Amino acid sequence: MKRSISQKMILQILPVVLTVFIVLTITSILMSGSSEKKLAYESAAQMAANYSNDFNSQMSADLSVSRTMSSMMSGYQGPTVTTS
């Protein structure tokens, strides 16, 4: 069975094209997966930084209140009790 030149060319080019297509597909999947992972890590780090800033500001406010109460109560001696 004789094959035409076009069939021979297609049979020679097709494996190369399929191989390149498969390699590019795998490469793009791996690259998108790593970029998604990087984006997730960056998002988690940003979220942790935001929560830590919120926590820090809340603790600073609480510390301010406790220092104010401490300074108000520093001169207080309480009632004196006399014993007979």
N, CA, C and O atoms as CSV, one atom per row, in Angstrom:
chain,resi,resn,atom,element,x,y,z
A,1,MET,N,N,0.838,-1.163,0.000
A,1,MET,CA,C,0.000,0.000,0.000
A,1,MET,C,C,0.891,1.237,0.000
A,1,MET,O,O,1.728,1.426,0.883
A,2,LYS,N,N,0.690,2.056,-0.997
A,2,LYS,CA,C,1.491,3.254,-1.139
A,2,LYS,C,C,0.775,4.413,-0.449
A,2,LYS,O,O,-0.446,4.558,-0.512
A,3,ARG,N,N,1.595,5.230,0.213
A,3,ARG,CA,C,1.044,6.418,0.865
A,3,ARG,C,C,1.479,7.639,0.081
A,3,ARG,O,O,2.557,7.679,-0.511
A,4,SER,N,N,0.641,8.593,0.096
A,4,SER,CA,C,0.983,9.829,-0.603
A,4,SER,C,C,1.960,10.640,0.240
A,4,SER,O,O,2.162,10.372,1.424
A,5,ILE,N,N,2.542,11.608,-0.385
A,5,ILE,CA,C,3.521,12.453,0.306
A,5,ILE,C,C,2.856,13.213,1.445
A,5,ILE,O,O,3.460,13.380,2.505
A,6,SER,N,N,1.664,13.662,1.256
A,6,SER,CA,C,0.972,14.415,2.309
A,6,SER,C,C,0.697,13.526,3.528
A,6,SER,O,O,0.805,13.979,4.668
A,7,GLN,N,N,0.344,12.274,3.284
A,7,GLN,CA,C,0.123,11.361,4.407
A,7,GLN,C,C,1.427,11.102,5.151
A,7,GLN,O,O,1.434,11.054,6.381
A,8,LYS,N,N,2.528,10.936,4.425
A,8,LYS,CA,C,3.827,10.719,5.057
A,8,LYS,C,C,4.240,11.932,5.892
A,8,LYS,O,O,4.773,11.788,6.992
A,9,MET,N,N,3.989,13.123,5.358
A,9,MET,CA,C,4.334,14.341,6.097
A,9,MET,C,C,3.503,14.465,7.365
A,9,MET,O,O,4.009,14.838,8.423
A,10,ILE,N,N,2.229,14.149,7.240
A,10,ILE,CA,C,1.342,14.226,8.412
A,10,ILE,C,C,1.785,13.221,9.472
A,10,ILE,O,O,1.814,13.544,10.660
A,11,LEU,N,N,2.125,12.022,9.054
A,11,LEU,CA,C,2.565,11.007,10.011
A,11,LEU,C,C,3.894,11.372,10.678
A,11,LEU,O,O,4.151,10.946,11.804
A,12,GLN,N,N,4.731,12.144,10.007
A,12,GLN,CA,C,5.988,12.574,10.607
A,12,GLN,C,C,5.812,13.802,11.498
A,12,GLN,O,O,6.494,13.930,12.514
A,13,ILE,N,N,4.922,14.687,11.134
A,13,ILE,CA,C,4.732,15.925,11.881
A,13,ILE,C,C,3.808,15.731,13.086
A,13,ILE,O,O,4.006,16.364,14.123
A,14,LEU,N,N,2.828,14.883,12.962
A,14,LEU,CA,C,1.829,14.696,14.013
A,14,LEU,C,C,2.434,14.319,15.372
A,14,LEU,O,O,2.055,14.930,16.372
A,15,PRO,N,N,3.349,13.352,15.463
A,15,PRO,CA,C,3.929,13.031,16.775
A,15,PRO,C,C,4.682,14.214,17.395
A,15,PRO,O,O,4.642,14.411,18.609
A,16,VAL,N,N,5.360,14.990,16.565
A,16,VAL,CA,C,6.090,16.153,17.075
A,16,VAL,C,C,5.114,17.186,17.623
A,16,VAL,O,O,5.324,17.732,18.707
A,17,VAL,N,N,4.060,17.448,16.883
A,17,VAL,CA,C,3.062,18.421,17.311
A,17,VAL,C,C,2.377,17.953,18.593
A,17,VAL,O,O,2.178,18.748,19.512
A,18,LEU,N,N,2.019,16.688,18.662
A,18,LEU,CA,C,1.388,16.155,19.868
A,18,LEU,C,C,2.325,16.224,21.066
A,18,LEU,O,O,1.899,16.557,22.172
A,19,THR,N,N,3.588,15.913,20.854
A,19,THR,CA,C,4.560,15.979,21.937
A,19,THR,C,C,4.707,17.405,22.451
A,19,THR,O,O,4.711,17.635,23.660
A,20,VAL,N,N,4.825,18.346,21.550
A,20,VAL,CA,C,4.932,19.752,21.945
A,20,VAL,C,C,3.665,20.191,22.675
A,20,VAL,O,O,3.749,20.883,23.690
A,21,PHE,N,N,2.524,19.811,22.187
A,21,PHE,CA,C,1.256,20.158,22.827
A,21,PHE,C,C,1.185,19.603,24.241
A,21,PHE,O,O,0.779,20.303,25.168
A,22,ILE,N,N,1.580,18.346,24.406
A,22,ILE,CA,C,1.546,17.715,25.731
A,22,ILE,C,C,2.524,18.403,26.679
A,22,ILE,O,O,2.189,18.661,27.835
A,23,VAL,N,N,3.719,18.696,26.201
A,23,VAL,CA,C,4.723,19.361,27.040
A,23,VAL,C,C,4.242,20.752,27.455
A,23,VAL,O,O,4.386,21.134,28.617
A,24,LEU,N,N,3.682,21.498,26.529
A,24,LEU,CA,C,3.173,22.827,26.859
A,24,LEU,C,C,2.005,22.765,27.840
A,24,LEU,O,O,1.894,23.603,28.734
A,25,THR,N,N,1.146,21.783,27.673
A,25,THR,CA,C,0.022,21.625,28.590
A,25,THR,C,C,0.509,21.315,30.002
A,25,THR,O,O,0.035,21.912,30.969
A,26,ILE,N,N,1.438,20.400,30.124
A,26,ILE,CA,C,1.975,20.042,31.441
A,26,ILE,C,C,2.685,21.239,32.064
A,26,ILE,O,O,2.526,21.505,33.255
A,27,THR,N,N,3.461,21.957,31.268
A,27,THR,CA,C,4.167,23.133,31.768
A,27,THR,C,C,3.198,24.196,32.269
A,27,THR,O,O,3.410,24.786,33.328
A,28,SER,N,N,2.153,24.436,31.522
A,28,SER,CA,C,1.187,25.454,31.948
A,28,SER,C,C,0.442,25.032,33.205
A,28,SER,O,O,0.141,25.870,34.055
A,29,ILE,N,N,0.145,23.755,33.333
A,29,ILE,CA,C,-0.519,23.269,34.554
A,29,ILE,C,C,0.392,23.437,35.756
A,29,ILE,O,O,-0.049,23.895,36.810
A,30,LEU,N,N,1.658,23.074,35.609
A,30,LEU,CA,C,2.600,23.206,36.721
A,30,LEU,C,C,2.817,24.670,37.099
A,30,LEU,O,O,2.878,25.007,38.281
A,31,MET,N,N,2.933,25.528,36.105
A,31,MET,CA,C,3.153,26.946,36.392
A,31,MET,C,C,1.938,27.574,37.064
A,31,MET,O,O,2.090,28.363,37.997
A,32,SER,N,N,0.754,27.241,36.611
A,32,SER,CA,C,-0.445,27.811,37.232
A,32,SER,C,C,-0.627,27.274,38.644
A,32,SER,O,O,-1.088,27.999,39.525
A,33,GLY,N,N,-0.276,26.032,38.867
A,33,GLY,CA,C,-0.362,25.470,40.222
A,33,GLY,C,C,0.588,26.149,41.177
A,33,GLY,O,O,0.223,26.444,42.316
A,34,SER,N,N,1.807,26.403,40.728
A,34,SER,CA,C,2.772,27.065,41.610
A,34,SER,C,C,2.393,28.519,41.846
A,34,SER,O,O,2.614,29.045,42.937
A,35,SER,N,N,1.830,29.172,40.849
A,35,SER,CA,C,1.410,30.563,41.060
A,35,SER,C,C,0.200,30.627,41.986
A,35,SER,O,O,0.087,31.560,42.782
A,36,GLU,N,N,-0.694,29.667,41.900
A,36,GLU,CA,C,-1.825,29.616,42.822
A,36,GLU,C,C,-1.341,29.388,44.248
A,36,GLU,O,O,-1.843,30.006,45.187
A,37,LYS,N,N,-0.365,28.499,44.408
A,37,LYS,CA,C,0.187,28.235,45.735
A,37,LYS,C,C,0.858,29.486,46.294
A,37,LYS,O,O,0.691,29.816,47.469
A,38,LYS,N,N,1.613,30.176,45.453
A,38,LYS,CA,C,2.281,31.405,45.881
A,38,LYS,C,C,1.257,32.458,46.279
A,38,LYS,O,O,1.427,33.143,47.287
A,39,LEU,N,N,0.202,32.590,45.495
A,39,LEU,CA,C,-0.845,33.550,45.799
A,39,LEU,C,C,-1.545,33.213,47.110
A,39,LEU,O,O,-1.870,34.108,47.891
A,40,ALA,N,N,-1.776,31.928,47.352
A,40,ALA,CA,C,-2.412,31.512,48.602
A,40,ALA,C,C,-1.522,31.828,49.798
A,40,ALA,O,O,-2.013,32.303,50.822
A,41,TYR,N,N,-0.214,31.568,49.682
A,41,TYR,CA,C,0.713,31.891,50.774
A,41,TYR,C,C,0.751,33.398,51.034
A,41,TYR,O,O,0.729,33.827,52.187
A,42,GLU,N,N,0.806,34.192,49.983
A,42,GLU,CA,C,0.834,35.644,50.149
A,42,GLU,C,C,-0.456,36.148,50.789
A,42,GLU,O,O,-0.425,37.040,51.636
A,43,SER,N,N,-1.576,35.583,50.386
A,43,SER,CA,C,-2.859,35.974,50.958
A,43,SER,C,C,-2.927,35.607,52.440
A,43,SER,O,O,-3.404,36.396,53.255
A,44,ALA,N,N,-2.454,34.418,52.785
A,44,ALA,CA,C,-2.463,34.005,54.190
A,44,ALA,C,C,-1.534,34.884,55.020
A,44,ALA,O,O,-1.868,35.232,56.152
A,45,ALA,N,N,-0.386,35.246,54.481
A,45,ALA,CA,C,0.539,36.118,55.205
A,45,ALA,C,C,-0.063,37.505,55.409
A,45,ALA,O,O,0.076,38.094,56.481
A,46,GLN,N,N,-0.722,38.017,54.394
A,46,GLN,CA,C,-1.362,39.333,54.513
A,46,GLN,C,C,-2.491,39.291,55.538
A,46,GLN,O,O,-2.646,40.224,56.326
A,47,MET,N,N,-3.276,38.223,55.533
A,47,MET,CA,C,-4.363,38.093,56.483
A,47,MET,C,C,-3.823,38.001,57.911
A,47,MET,O,O,-4.381,38.607,58.825
A,48,ALA,N,N,-2.748,37.251,58.104
A,48,ALA,CA,C,-2.134,37.132,59.428
A,48,ALA,C,C,-1.593,38.481,59.890
A,48,ALA,O,O,-1.719,38.833,61.063
A,49,ALA,N,N,-0.994,39.232,58.978
A,49,ALA,CA,C,-0.487,40.561,59.345
A,49,ALA,C,C,-1.629,41.487,59.749
A,49,ALA,O,O,-1.500,42.248,60.707
A,50,ASN,N,N,-2.739,41.427,59.030
A,50,ASN,CA,C,-3.899,42.263,59.382
A,50,ASN,C,C,-4.451,41.882,60.747
A,50,ASN,O,O,-4.753,42.757,61.559
A,51,TYR,N,N,-4.587,40.587,61.008
A,51,TYR,CA,C,-5.093,40.150,62.309
A,51,TYR,C,C,-4.138,40.527,63.430
A,51,TYR,O,O,-4.581,40.909,64.513
A,52,SER,N,N,-2.829,40.427,63.187
A,52,SER,CA,C,-1.886,40.788,64.238
A,52,SER,C,C,-1.914,42.291,64.507
A,52,SER,O,O,-1.758,42.716,65.651
A,53,ASN,N,N,-2.112,43.097,63.467
A,53,ASN,CA,C,-2.233,44.543,63.681
A,53,ASN,C,C,-3.488,44.876,64.480
A,53,ASN,O,O,-3.451,45.728,65.368
A,54,ASP,N,N,-4.588,44.213,64.172
A,54,ASP,CA,C,-5.821,44.422,64.931
A,54,ASP,C,C,-5.636,44.016,66.394
A,54,ASP,O,O,-6.061,44.729,67.303
A,55,PHE,N,N,-5.002,42.872,66.607
A,55,PHE,CA,C,-4.764,42.391,67.963
A,55,PHE,C,C,-3.858,43.361,68.718
A,55,PHE,O,O,-4.100,43.666,69.885
A,56,ASN,N,N,-2.818,43.840,68.046
A,56,ASN,CA,C,-1.884,44.768,68.685
A,56,ASN,C,C,-2.588,46.057,69.086
A,56,ASN,O,O,-2.373,46.556,70.190
A,57,SER,N,N,-3.417,46.598,68.215
A,57,SER,CA,C,-4.116,47.842,68.542
A,57,SER,C,C,-5.107,47.630,69.686
A,57,SER,O,O,-5.269,48.511,70.530
A,58,GLN,N,N,-5.767,46.483,69.724
A,58,GLN,CA,C,-6.703,46.194,70.813
A,58,GLN,C,C,-5.956,46.053,72.136
A,58,GLN,O,O,-6.408,46.556,73.165
A,59,MET,N,N,-4.816,45.373,72.107
A,59,MET,CA,C,-4.034,45.207,73.332
A,59,MET,C,C,-3.455,46.538,73.808
A,59,MET,O,O,-3.348,46.767,75.012
A,60,SER,N,N,-3.084,47.409,72.885
A,60,SER,CA,C,-2.585,48.735,73.258
A,60,SER,C,C,-3.683,49.544,73.935
A,60,SER,O,O,-3.428,50.237,74.920
A,61,ALA,N,N,-4.895,49.459,73.416
A,61,ALA,CA,C,-6.018,50.160,74.038
A,61,ALA,C,C,-6.303,49.601,75.423
A,61,ALA,O,O,-6.543,50.368,76.355
A,62,ASP,N,N,-6.283,48.286,75.577
A,62,ASP,CA,C,-6.518,47.672,76.882
A,62,ASP,C,C,-5.418,48.045,77.870
A,62,ASP,O,O,-5.705,48.290,79.042
A,63,LEU,N,N,-4.173,48.091,77.421
A,63,LEU,CA,C,-3.061,48.473,78.275
A,63,LEU,C,C,-3.200,49.925,78.710
A,63,LEU,O,O,-2.883,50.263,79.851
A,64,SER,N,N,-3.664,50.773,77.829
A,64,SER,CA,C,-3.881,52.174,78.167
A,64,SER,C,C,-4.936,52.304,79.265
A,64,SER,O,O,-4.761,53.075,80.207
A,65,VAL,N,N,-6.015,51.561,79.146
A,65,VAL,CA,C,-7.074,51.598,80.163
A,65,VAL,C,C,-6.538,51.091,81.496
A,65,VAL,O,O,-6.804,51.690,82.538
A,66,SER,N,N,-5.794,50.003,81.472
A,66,SER,CA,C,-5.281,49.455,82.729
A,66,SER,C,C,-4.264,50.401,83.374
A,66,SER,O,O,-4.227,50.504,84.600
A,67,ARG,N,N,-3.448,51.085,82.592
A,67,ARG,CA,C,-2.508,52.057,83.159
A,67,ARG,C,C,-3.250,53.245,83.751
A,67,ARG,O,O,-2.864,53.763,84.799
A,68,THR,N,N,-4.311,53.678,83.085
A,68,THR,CA,C,-5.116,54.777,83.617
A,68,THR,C,C,-5.746,54.380,84.941
A,68,THR,O,O,-5.713,55.156,85.896
A,69,MET,N,N,-6.308,53.208,85.012
A,69,MET,CA,C,-6.917,52.735,86.262
A,69,MET,C,C,-5.870,52.585,87.354
A,69,MET,O,O,-6.137,52.881,88.519
A,70,SER,N,N,-4.699,52.133,86.988
A,70,SER,CA,C,-3.623,51.972,87.957
A,70,SER,C,C,-3.193,53.319,88.517
A,70,SER,O,O,-2.981,53.446,89.723
A,71,SER,N,N,-3.063,54.308,87.673
A,71,SER,CA,C,-2.656,55.628,88.157
A,71,SER,C,C,-3.754,56.265,89.001
A,71,SER,O,O,-3.457,56.998,89.944
A,72,MET,N,N,-5.030,55.993,88.674
A,72,MET,CA,C,-6.128,56.524,89.480
A,72,MET,C,C,-6.146,55.879,90.865
A,72,MET,O,O,-6.433,56.543,91.861
A,73,MET,N,N,-5.843,54.599,90.921
A,73,MET,CA,C,-5.933,53.874,92.189
A,73,MET,C,C,-4.638,53.916,92.998
A,73,MET,O,O,-4.607,53.407,94.118
A,74,SER,N,N,-3.575,54.505,92.466
A,74,SER,CA,C,-2.295,54.486,93.177
A,74,SER,C,C,-2.340,55.292,94.471
A,74,SER,O,O,-1.631,54.963,95.422
A,75,GLY,N,N,-3.147,56.325,94.527
A,75,GLY,CA,C,-3.242,57.131,95.742
A,75,GLY,C,C,-4.322,56.653,96.700
A,75,GLY,O,O,-4.416,57.157,97.819
A,76,TYR,N,N,-5.111,55.722,96.297
A,76,TYR,CA,C,-6.215,55.238,97.129
A,76,TYR,C,C,-5.673,54.300,98.194
A,76,TYR,O,O,-4.941,53.355,97.899
A,77,GLN,N,N,-6.054,54.583,99.464
A,77,GLN,CA,C,-5.570,53.737,100.541
A,77,GLN,C,C,-6.656,52.880,101.147
A,77,GLN,O,O,-6.373,51.953,101.905
A,78,GLY,N,N,-7.859,53.177,100.826
A,78,GLY,CA,C,-8.961,52.388,101.346
A,78,GLY,C,C,-9.365,52.849,102.726
A,78,GLY,O,O,-8.713,53.715,103.310
A,79,PRO,N,N,-10.428,52.285,103.253
A,79,PRO,CA,C,-10.901,52.714,104.578
A,79,PRO,C,C,-9.943,52.216,105.670
A,79,PRO,O,O,-9.376,51.128,105.577
A,80,THR,N,N,-9.790,53.026,106.673
A,80,THR,CA,C,-8.950,52.615,107.802
A,80,THR,C,C,-9.832,51.921,108.816
A,80,THR,O,O,-10.939,52.372,109.107
A,81,VAL,N,N,-9.353,50.865,109.329
A,81,VAL,CA,C,-10.105,50.075,110.293
A,81,VAL,C,C,-9.457,50.284,111.657
A,81,VAL,O,O,-8.250,50.105,111.820
A,82,THR,N,N,-10.254,50.656,112.603
A,82,THR,CA,C,-9.739,50.809,113.971
A,82,THR,C,C,-10.163,49.623,114.785
A,82,THR,O,O,-11.311,49.185,114.711
A,83,THR,N,N,-9.261,49.112,115.546
A,83,THR,CA,C,-9.596,47.992,116.416
A,83,THR,C,C,-9.652,48.473,117.848
A,83,THR,O,O,-8.813,49.271,118.265
A,84,SER,N,N,-10.597,48.016,118.587
A,84,SER,CA,C,-10.717,48.459,119.951
A,84,SER,C,C,-10.340,47.380,120.933
A,84,SER,O,O,-10.390,47.602,122.143
